[in-house]
Amino acid sequence: MDIASTLRRYDGKRVTPFRKVLDAIRDTPENAVGELLDLAASDEMALQVGATWVLRRLAEHGTALHGPQAEKLLRLLSRPLAPDARLHVLQTLPHIEVESALQGELQSALLTLIKSRRTFIRAWAYNGLGILAARDPSLRHKVLTLFDHAERSEAAAVKARIRLVRTTIPN
């Protein structure tokens, strides 16, 4: 299967091409991860959205990215990216082990993204901050303070995501 050609069939609404790619690589997804990461980093919106959608689904079903692969995916958050692709990367965060060397850069990207005009990107950026705080006790106070402020001023979807991620942060 030509993954790029299939993803380019995306019409901006239906994810049928993404599902076709996922079905085609289901038995050996690790063989396609490198190509999907390259496609996610392309300048084409359909490739970005499709590749990140497939990577998110793989991560949700146990094909976790780690090491250089996880780093490549997370670094996408700091570059121009289609909003849906950015959201997919953020939604993949719970399934990725973030190397300590990348945490500062990721935290910086997430702090920028909580200012996005897109509600779900803000919600999932806060979720990412919560994930970092759960893993790193030195971030907890700062992140919980951000959560307190957001819960007074943010949209309902953001508040709901914050309430969920708060339960994962040890006291």
Secondary structure, 3 states (H helix, E strand, C coil): CCHHHHHCCCCCCCCHHHHHHHHHHCCCHHHCHHHHHHHHCCCCHHHHHHHHHHHHHHHHCCCCCCHHHHHHHHHHHHCCCCHHHHHHHHHHHHHCCCCHHHHHHHHHHHHHHCCCCCHHHHHHHHHHHHHHHHHCHHHHHHHHHHHHHHHHHCCHHHHHHHHHHHCCCCC
